[in-house]
Amino acid sequence: MNLNADSFDALQLDLAKRSLWNIGYFYAGLTFWIYVALAGMYYPLEVAKIYWLVGTFCIFPIAILASKIIGAEPFTKGNKLADLVGYTHMSVIALTFPIIIAVFIYFPEAMLLVMAIAYCLDFYVMSWAFGSPFFGVHAALRIILVSIIWFALPEWRISIIPIVVACAYLITVAFLPIIRKKWLANKSI
């Protein structure tokens, strides 16, 4: 298959219009990390880790529901870039799940660090597929901040890491429509 710049641009434009840059998934991430923060605040680590693990299985259904509510196509069928984003996301989840289980069993406090980093690795592919550095910037800043918290504030890890990640998602859902609108305006020039 010969993919030229015009067809690539057409795929990106279609993806931006129909998926709304997967904003439903970012709403799900925001919901999940608020839930993680609350579980960490109200339950001891041995109980909270169970809530965190179970909560990971709720991200996808919440993303689909949020997408439907806001009118985004969560799968953007027929768009190869959407397929790439979806396969990358599922690969990240599948490949990191054994690590999540290992830290769940042997080092539960590290679950927050591992999930905060692992659950944004596919954002770099989204930056490329959506044609905006916004997602990669989110991932880079998130990884840097949670790493600093992990090493510099060990006594605050359980409370601050989920709050920082939830704030990153809040900023993303607040600015994503604005950035997407500007991106669409530039593409139509």
ZAVO-993015 format. One record per residue: x, y, z of N, C-alpha, C, O in turn. Coordinates in pm, whole numbers, plus 32768, in hexadecimal, padded with zeros to 4 digits. Atoms other than C-alpha are relative to their C-alpha. Example, Ala and Ser with C-alpha at 12.3 -4.5 7.8 and 13.67 -1.06 7.14 Angstrom:
% ZAVO-993015
REC    n.u    n.v    n.w   ca.u   ca.v   ca.w    c.u    c.v    c.w    o.u    o.v    o.w
REC   8059   7F89   8000   84CE   7E3E   830C   805A   8078   8000   80C2   8076   8042
REC   7FAE   7F89   7FFA   8557   7F96   82CA   7FB3   806D   8049   7FE6   80DC   805A
END
This chain:
% ZAVO-993015
REC    n.u    n.v    n.w   ca.u   ca.v   ca.w    c.u    c.v    c.w    o.u    o.v    o.w
REC   8054   7F8A   8000   8000   8000   8000   8058   807C   8000   80B5   8088   8050
REC   7FB5   7F84   800A   8086   8153   7F9D   7FB5   806C   804D   7F4A   8098   8023
REC   8042   7F9B   7FAD   8032   824E   80AB   8044   8085   7FE6   80B6   809A   8010
REC   7FC5   7F7D   8017   806D   83B1   8037   7FD0   8061   806A   7F7B   8041   80BD
REC   801E   7F9C   7F99   8059   84F0   8104   7F6C   8025   7FFF   7F32   803C   8069
REC   808D   7FDB   8008   7EFA   8541   8085   7FA7   7F9B   8047   7F4C   7FC0   8090
REC   8055   8065   7FC0   7E67   83F7   80F6   801B   7FFA   8097   7FBF   7FE0   80E5
REC   7FE1   7FFB   7F71   7F1D   840E   8244   7FB7   8075   8042   7F7B   8065   80AC
REC   8047   7F8C   7FCC   7E92   856C   827A   7F6A   7FE6   8007   7F27   800F   8066
REC   808E   8021   8002   7D39   84EC   821A   7FDC   7FA3   8073   7F72   7FB2   80B1
REC   8017   805A   7F8F   7D55   83D5   831C   8001   804D   8085   7FAB   8037   80DB
REC   7FF8   7FB0   7F86   7DBF   84CC   842A   7F84   8059   800F   7F4C   8065   807D
REC   8075   7FA9   7FFC   7CA4   85BA   83D1   7F82   7FB1   8023   7F31   7FDD   8075
REC   8072   8057   7FE2   7BA4   84A1   83D3   8001   7FD6   8093   7F99   7FD7   80D5
REC   7FF2   802B   7F74   7C29   8428   8523   7FDD   8072   8060   7F99   805D   80C4
REC   801C   7F8C   7FAA   7C18   8586   85BA   7F6B   8020   8002   7F34   8043   806A
REC   808F   7FDF   8007   7AB4   85BB   8542   7FA9   7F97   8043   7F4D   7FB9   808E
REC   8059   8069   7FCD   7A1F   846B   859E   8020   7FD6   808F   7FC4   7FBF   80DE
REC   7FDD   8030   7F79   7AE2   8406   86D7   8007   806F   8067   8009   8055   80DF
REC   7FEA   7F8C   7FA8   7B03   8566   8765   8081   7FED   8050   808B   8015   80C4
REC   7F7E   801D   7FC5   7C68   84F7   87AE   7FF4   7FAC   807F   803E   7FBF   80DF
REC   8013   8060   7F94   7BEB   83E6   8897   7FE7   8041   8088   8012   800D   80EF
REC   8017   7FB9   7F82   7B75   84DD   899D   7FB5   7FAA   8066   7FC9   7FBB   80DE
REC   8046   8058   7FA2   7A8F   83D4   8A32   805F   7FAC   8053   8044   7F90   80C8
REC   7F9D   804F   7FB7   7BC1   830A   8A92   8046   8056   806A   8069   8024   80D5
REC   7FC2   7FA8   7F9D   7C57   8438   8B41   7FA1   801D   8074   7FCC   802C   80E6
REC   8062   7FF4   7F94   7B14   8469   8C04   8004   7F82   8058   7FFA   7F8A   80D2
REC   7FF5   807D   7FB3   7B32   82FB   8C6A   807E   7FFF   8056   807B   7FD3   80C9
REC   7F84   7FF6   7FB2   7C9A   8335   8CD7   7FEF   805D   8077   801E   803E   80E5
REC   801A   7FA3   7F92   7C2D   845F   8DA7   7FAC   7FBD   806C   7FCA   7FC7   80E3
REC   8058   8046   7FA0   7B18   8392   8E49   804E   7F96   804D   8042   7F8B   80C7
REC   7FB2   806A   7FC0   7C04   826F   8E8E   8060   8039   8069   8067   8004   80D7
REC   7F9C   7FCD   7FA3   7D11   8345   8F32   7FC2   8048   8078   7FFE   804C   80E3
REC   8049   7FCA   7F8B   7C15   83FC   900D   7FD9   7F8C   805C   7FE9   7F94   80D6
REC   8024   807A   7FB5   7B98   82A3   9078   807A   7FC8   8049   8071   7FA3   80BE
REC   7F83   8032   7FC4   7D01   8234   90B9   8027   8058   8077   804E   8025   80E0
REC   7FDC   7FA4   7F93   7D42   836A   918B   7FA6   7FEA   8079   7FD5   7FE4   80EB
REC   805E   8015   7F91   7C08   8333   925B   8018   7F7B   8046   8016   7F73   80C1
REC   7FE4   8084   7FC3   7C53   81C1   9290   807E   8006   8055   8083   7FCC   80C1
REC   7F84   7FF4   7FB5   7DB4   8219   92FE   7FF2   8052   807F   8039   803B   80E1
REC   8014   7FAB   7F8B   7D36   8320   93F1   7FAC   7FBD   806C   7FC2   7FD3   80E3
REC   8060   8038   7FA1   7C23   8252   9492   801B   7F70   802B   7FDD   7F40   808A
REC   7FE6   808C   7FDE   7CB2   80F2   949C   8095   7FE9   8015   80E8   802E   7FD9
REC   7F73   8023   7FF2   7DF6   8058   9514   8032   7FC4   7F7B   7FE3   7F96   7F29
REC   7FC2   802C   807D   7EE6   7FF1   9400   7FD3   7F75   7FD5   7FB8   7F5F   7F5F
REC   8025   808A   8022   7E8A   7E7F   9410   7F72   7FF7   7FC6   7F55   7F9C   7F78
REC   8088   7FFC   8037   7D1D   7ED5   93C5   7FFD   8058   7F83   7FC0   8034   7F1F
REC   7FFF   7FA1   8070   7D5D   7FFE   92DF   8037   7FC0   7F82   8005   7FD9   7F14
REC   7FC4   803E   8077   7E37   7F2D   91F7   7F9A   7FA9   7FB6   7FA1   7F9D   7F3B
REC   8069   8052   803F   7D0C   7E47   91B6   7FA3   805B   7FB1   7F7F   803D   7F3F
REC   8054   7F9E   8046   7C33   7F73   915D   8047   8035   7F84   8009   8044   7F1A
REC   7FB5   7FCD   8072   7D46   7FF8   907A   8001   7F9B   7F8D   7FEA   7FBE   7F1A
REC   7FFB   8068   8067   7D66   7EAD   8FC3   7F78   7FEC   7FBE   7F6D   7FE6   7F43
REC   8087   8012   8036   7BEF   7E7D   8F9D   7FD9   8079   7FAB   7F99   806A   7F42
REC   8020   7F86   8049   7BCC   7FE6   8F2A   803A   8004   7F73   8000   8042   7F1A
REC   7FC4   7FFF   8087   7CB4   7FAA   8E03   7FA4   7FBD   7F9A   7FA6   7FE0   7F24
REC   805C   8045   805B   7BAB   7EC4   8D6F   7F86   8055   7FDE   7F38   8033   7F85
REC   8073   7FA7   8019   7AAE   7FE0   8D7A   8024   8073   7FA1   7FCA   80B9   7F71
REC   7FD6   7F90   8054   7B7B   80D8   8CAC   7FC1   7FF7   7F76   7F87   8058   7F45
REC   8032   800F   8088   7B15   804D   8B5A   7F69   8015   7FF6   7F3D   8061   7F9F
REC   8091   7FE6   800A   799C   803C   8B9C   7FDB   8093   8019   7F81   80C9   7FD9
REC   801A   7F72   7FE6   79A3   819D   8C2C   8027   8053   7F86   7FE2   80B3   7F63
REC   7FD5   7FB8   8079   7A63   8214   8AF9   7F99   7FF5   7F91   7F7C   8058   7F4E
REC   8066   8015   8067   795F   817E   8A10   7F83   8052   8021   7F4A   8094   7FCA
REC   8076   7FB5   7FD6   7841   8215   8AD9   8016   8097   7FEF   7FBF   80DC   7FB9
REC   7FE2   7F71   800D   78E6   836D   8AE9   8004   802A   7F6D   7FD1   8094   7F49
REC   7FFA   7FE2   808F   792C   8361   8973   7F75   800A   7FC5   7F57   8066   7F78
REC   808A   7FFF   8033   77C2   830F   8929   7FB5   807C   802F   7F6A   80B9   7FE2
REC   8047   7F8C   7FC7   7743   8425   8A0E   8028   8080   7FB8   7FD3   80D5   7F9C
REC   7FD3   7F84   803F   781A   8531   8968   7FFD   7FFB   7F68   8020   805D   7F26
REC   800E   8009   8091   77E0   84B2   8807   807F   7FDE   7FB5   8089   7FF9   7F3D
REC   7F84   802B   8042   793B   842B   87BD   7FF3   7F6E   7FD8   7FB2   7F1F   801D
REC   7FFC   808D   8029   7970   82EA   86FF   8078   7FC0   8046   80EA   7FE0   8025
REC   7F91   8037   7FB3   7A3F   821A   87F0   805D   7FA5   7FAF   80CF   7F90   7FD7
REC   7FAD   805B   804D   7AC1   812F   86E1   8025   8036   7F76   8086   8008   7F3A
REC   7FE6   7FC2   8082   7AB7   8203   85A2   801F   7F96   7F97   808A   7F96   7F5B
REC   7FF0   8070   805E   7A87   80D0   84C7   8022   8030   7F74   7FEE   8095   7F45
REC   7FD8   7FE0   8088   7B29   80D6   8374   8077   805E   7FF8   80A7   807B   7F8A
REC   7F8E   7FA5   7FFF   7C43   81BF   83DE   8079   7FB3   8037   807A   7F89   80AA
REC   7F8A   804E   7FD9   7D97   8113   83E7   804E   8040   8074   808A   7FF8   80C4
REC   7FBD   7FC0   7F8E   7E26   8217   84D6   7FB6   7FE0   8083   7FF5   7FCD   80EB
REC   804E   8026   7F89   7D0A   81CC   85C9   8021   7F70   8027   802C   7F50   809E
REC   7FD9   808B   7FE3   7D61   805B   85A9   8087   7FFD   8045   809A   7FB3   80A6
REC   7F7B   7FFB   7FC4   7ECC   80AC   85F9   7FFA   802F   8091   8039   7FF4   80E9
REC   800F   7FCD   7F77   7E6B   8177   872C   7FC3   7F94   805A   7FF1   7F7D   80C9
REC   8042   8069   7FB1   7D84   8061   87A3   805A   7F8A   801C   8061   7F59   808D
REC   7FA4   8070   7FED   7E81   7F4C   876A   8072   8024   805E   809D   7FD2   80B0
REC   7F94   7FD4   7FA7   7F90   8016   8815   7FD1   8004   8090   8016   7FD6   80EB
REC   8036   7FF9   7F78   7EB4   8058   8941   7FEE   7F74   803A   8017   7F59   80AC
REC   8017   8088   7FCE   7E4F   7EEB   8961   8086   7FB8   8017   8093   7F69   8075
REC   7F7C   803D   7FEE   7FBB   7E7F   8936   8042   8031   8081   807C   7FE3   80CC
REC   7FC5   7FC8   7F85   802E   7F6A   8A4A   7FBE   7FC0   807A   8003   7F97   80D7
REC   8048   803C   7F8F   7F1F   7EE5   8B33   8028   7F6E   8011   8048   7F42   8080
REC   7FE1   808F   7FF8   7F64   7D78   8ADE   8091   7FE7   802A   80AC   7F8E   807A
REC   7F73   8017   7FE3   80DF   7D96   8AEF   8029   802E   808C   8089   7FFB   80C6
REC   7FDD   7FD1   7F7A   80E3   7E55   8C36   7FAF   7FBD   806F   7FCF   7FCB   80E5
REC   8053   803F   7F99   7FD6   7D8A   8CE7   804E   7F9F   805A   8037   7F9F   80D2
REC   7FB0   8054   7FA5   80CF   7C84   8D67   8051   8052   8065   8066   8026   80D6
REC   7FB6   7FAA   7FA4   8198   7DA1   8DFF   7FA1   8036   806C   7FC4   803C   80E1
REC   8064   7FCF   7FA0   805C   7E2E   8EA1   7FE1   7F92   8066   7FD8   7FAD   80DE
REC   801D   8070   7FA5   800F   7CD5   8F34   8077   7FE7   805C   8064   7FCD   80D3
REC   7F89   8016   7FAC   8176   7CAD   8FAF   8009   8068   806F   8023   8045   80E2
REC   7FF8   7F9B   7F96   8172   7DF9   9066   7F87   7FF6   805D   7F94   8015   80D4
REC   8075   8017   7FAC   8012   7DAF   90E5   8021   7F9A   806E   7FFC   7FAD   80E2
REC   7FE0   806C   7FA2   8099   7C73   918B   8077   8023   8059   8072   8011   80D3
REC   7F81   7FF4   7FB9   81FC   7CD3   91EF   8024   808D   8030   8073   809C   808E
REC   7FD9   7F77   7FDC   820F   7E50   9203   7F8B   805E   7FE0   7F96   80B3   7F88
REC   807B   7FB8   8022   80B0   7EE8   920A   800E   8098   7FFB   7FC9   80D9   7FAD
REC   7FEE   7F6F   8002   8127   8048   9253   8030   802F   7F77   8013   80A0   7F4F
REC   7FCD   7FDB   8084   81D1   8048   90FD   7F95   7FF8   7F94   7FAD   8023   7F23
REC   806B   8008   8063   8085   8004   904D   7FE0   8089   7FC5   7FCB   8095   7F4D
REC   8023   7F7A   8030   803F   8178   9036   8068   8034   7F9D   8044   806C   7F36
REC   7F95   7FD4   805B   818F   81C6   8F98   7FF8   7FB3   7F7C   7FFE   7FEF   7F11
REC   8004   8054   8079   8176   80A3   8EA4   7F86   8021   7FAB   7F92   8031   7F32
REC   8079   7FE0   804D   800E   80EF   8E40   8008   808D   7FC4   7FE1   80A2   7F52
REC   7FF7   7F76   8031   8052   8265   8E20   805A   8009   7F85   803F   8057   7F2A
REC   7FA5   7FFF   8072   8170   821E   8D2F   7FCA   7FA6   7F90   7FC2   7FD1   7F1D
REC   802A   8060   8067   80EC   80EA   8C7A   7F85   802E   7FB4   7F7B   801A   7F3B
REC   807F   7FDD   8040   7F93   8178   8C34   8008   8080   7FAC   7FA1   80B6   7F84
REC   7FF4   7F8F   805D   801F   8299   8B69   806C   7FE7   7F96   808C   8042   7F49
REC   7F99   801C   8064   8129   81EE   8A96   7FCB   800C   7F71   8015   8033   7F16
REC   803A   7FF7   8085   803D   81E2   896D   7FE1   8090   7FD6   7FBC   80A8   7F63
REC   801B   7F74   8022   8010   835D   897B   8062   8033   7F96   8041   808E   7F4B
REC   7F9F   7FD5   8065   814A   8381   88A7   7FD1   7FD8   7F75   7FE4   8023   7F15
REC   8039   8029   8080   80A4   82BC   878F   7F89   805A   7FDF   7F74   807F   7F6B
REC   8070   7FA5   8018   7F6E   8396   87BB   8032   8087   7FCD   7FF3   80C3   7F75
REC   7FC8   7F81   8032   8046   84CD   878B   801B   7FF8   7F6B   7FFD   8055   7F20
REC   7FE3   8012   808D   80B7   8444   863E   7F80   7FED   7FAF   7F6E   802C   7F47
REC   807B   801F   804B   7F64   83BB   85D1   7FA3   8079   7FF8   7F64   8090   7F91
REC   805A   7F8D   7FFF   7EA3   84F3   8635   8044   807E   7FC9   8002   80E1   7FAE
REC   7FB9   7F8E   8039   7FB2   85DE   85B5   8013   8074   8060   801C   80E7   8036
REC   7FEE   7F97   7F9B   7FDD   869C   86FB   805E   7FCF   806D   8052   7F5D   809B
REC   7FA5   8028   7F94   80F3   8697   87FE   7FBE   8000   808A   7FFB   7FD6   80EC
REC   8047   7FF1   7F81   7FEE   86D4   890F   8002   7F81   8054   8019   7F87   80CD
REC   8009   807F   7FB7   7FD1   8564   896E   8089   7FD4   8034   8094   7FA3   80A5
REC   7F78   8020   7FD4   8148   852A   897D   802E   805A   8071   8073   802D   80CC
REC   7FDF   7FA2   7F94   8170   8661   8A56   7FBC   7FD3   8080   7FF9   7FD3   80EB
REC   8047   8033   7F8B   8064   85DB   8B41   804D   7F8B   803D   8067   7F88   80B5
REC   7FBB   8078   7FCF   811B   848D   8B5A   8087   8023   803E   80A8   7FF3   80AB
REC   7F7A   7FDE   7FCD   8275   8526   8B87   7FF7   8047   8087   803F   8023   80E5
REC   800D   7FB8   7F81   8208   8618   8C97   7FCC   7FA6   806F   7FF9   7FAD   80E1
REC   8037   805E   7F9D   813F   850C   8D46   806B   7FA1   8033   8076   7F8B   80AC
REC   7F97   805E   7FD8   8262   8418   8D48   8068   8047   8057   8095   8010   80BC
REC   7F9E   7FB4   7FB3   8351   8523   8DC6   7FCA   801F   808C   800F   800A   80F0
REC   8039   7FDA   7F7F   8267   859A   8EDA   7FED   7F8A   805E   8011   7F92   80D3
REC   8014   8073   7FA5   8209   8443   8F60   8085   7FC4   802A   8091   7F90   8099
REC   7F7B   8032   7FDB   8377   83DB   8F59   803F   8056   806D   807A   8023   80CB
REC   7FCC   7FA5   7F99   83DC   850F   901F   7FBA   7FE5   8085   7FFA   7FDC   80ED
REC   804C   801B   7F85   82C6   84CD   911B   802D   7F7B   803C   8041   7F71   80B5
REC   7FDA   8084   7FCF   8328   835F   9134   8083   8005   804E   808F   7FC9   80B9
REC   7F7C   7FFF   7FC0   8492   83AC   918B   800E   806D   806A   8053   8058   80CE
REC   7FEA   7F90   7FA4   8476   84FC   923E   7F9D   8002   8075   7FBC   8038   80DF
REC   8067   7FF8   7F98   8336   84CE   9308   7FC6   7F76   801E   7F4E   7F62   800B
REC   8032   8089   7FED   831A   835E   9368   7F89   7FF5   805F   7F34   7F9E   804D
REC   806F   8009   7FA1   822E   83A0   948A   7F7C   8034   7FC6   7F12   801D   8000
REC   8078   7FC6   803F   8139   8452   939F   7FDA   7FBB   7F7D   7F7E   7FE8   7F39
REC   8017   8043   8081   813F   8360   9279   7F6E   7FDB   7FE8   7F35   7FF9   7F7F
REC   8087   8036   8012   7FEA   82C5   92B0   7F99   806E   7FED   7F36   805A   7FA7
REC   8063   7F95   8010   7F35   8410   92CA   8020   805F   7F8D   7FC5   808C   7F47
REC   7FDE   7F99   8063   7FF6   84F5   91DF   8005   7FC9   7F71   7FD8   800E   7F15
REC   7FF6   8034   8089   8039   8414   90B1   7F78   7FFB   7FBB   7F6C   802E   7F4B
REC   8080   8001   8048   7EC9   83D4   9061   7FC6   808B   7FEA   7F83   80A3   7F85
REC   8032   7F77   8011   7E75   8543   9097   8046   8044   7F8C   8006   8088   7F3C
REC   7FB5   7FC5   806F   7F89   85B0   8FA9   7FD1   7FC7   7F7A   7FBF   8012   7F1A
REC   802D   803E   807E   7F19   84B7   8EA0   7F72   802D   7FDF   7F53   8048   7F6B
REC   8088   7FCF   8017   7DAC   851C   8ECC   8003   8091   7FCE   7FB7   80B5   7F74
REC   7FF3   7F75   802F   7E13   8689   8EA3   8033   8005   7F70   8006   8059   7F21
REC   7FD0   8006   808B   7ED1   862F   8D66   7F8D   7FE0   7FA2   7F81   801B   7F36
REC   8076   8021   8052   7D93   8590   8CDD   7F9E   8075   7FFC   7F63   8090   7F93
REC   805B   7F8E   7FFD   7CC3   86BB   8D4C   8030   806D   7FA0   7FE0   80A5   7F55
REC   7FC8   7F9E   805D   7DAA   87A7   8C92   7FEE   7FD1   7F70   7FCD   8021   7F18
REC   800E   8038   8087   7D9E   86C0   8B64   7F70   800E   7FCF   7F5A   803B   7F5E
REC   808B   7FF6   802F   7C21   86B1   8B55   7FD3   8091   7FF3   7F7A   80AE   7FA3
REC   8023   7F73   800C   7C0D   8829   8B89   8038   803E   7F81   7FF4   808B   7F3D
REC   7FBD   7FC1   8072   7D05   8884   8A77   7FF5   7FB4   7F7D   800A   7FED   7F13
REC   8006   8051   8079   7CD5   8767   8982   7F9E   8037   7F97   7FC2   803F   7F22
REC   805A   7FC8   8066   7B9F   87FD   88D9   8036   8080   7FC1   8023   8097   7F49
REC   7FC9   7F83   8034   7C4D   894E   88B4   8071   7FE4   7F9F   8076   801D   7F32
REC   7F8E   8021   8056   7D8C   88B9   8824   7FD0   7FB9   7F82   8002   7FD4   7F15
REC   8037   8047   8073   7CC4   87D2   8740   7FBD   8060   7F9F   7FCC   8053   7F25
REC   8044   7F9C   8055   7BF3   88F6   86C0   8067   8052   7FB1   8054   806A   7F3A
REC   7F96   7FB5   8045   7D2F   89BE   866E   8044   7FA7   7F97   8062   7FD5   7F29
REC   7FC2   805F   805F   7DC8   888A   85CA   7FA9   7FEF   7F85   7FDB   7FF1   7F15
REC   805D   800E   8070   7C90   885A   84F4   7FFD   807D   7FAA   7FF7   8075   7F2F
REC   7FFF   7F82   804B   7C93   89CA   8492   807E   800B   7FAB   8077   803A   7F39
REC   7F83   7FFC   804C   7E00   89AF   8426   7FFF   7F9B   7F8C   8038   7FB6   7F22
REC   8007   8067   8069   7DB8   8872   835E   7FA6   802B   7F8C   7FBA   8000   7F1A
REC   805E   7FD9   806A   7C9E   8918   829E   8031   8078   7FB0   7FEF   80A4   7F51
REC   7FC8   7F8C   804A   7D7C   8A39   8229   803A   7FD1   7F7C   806E   8022   7F30
END
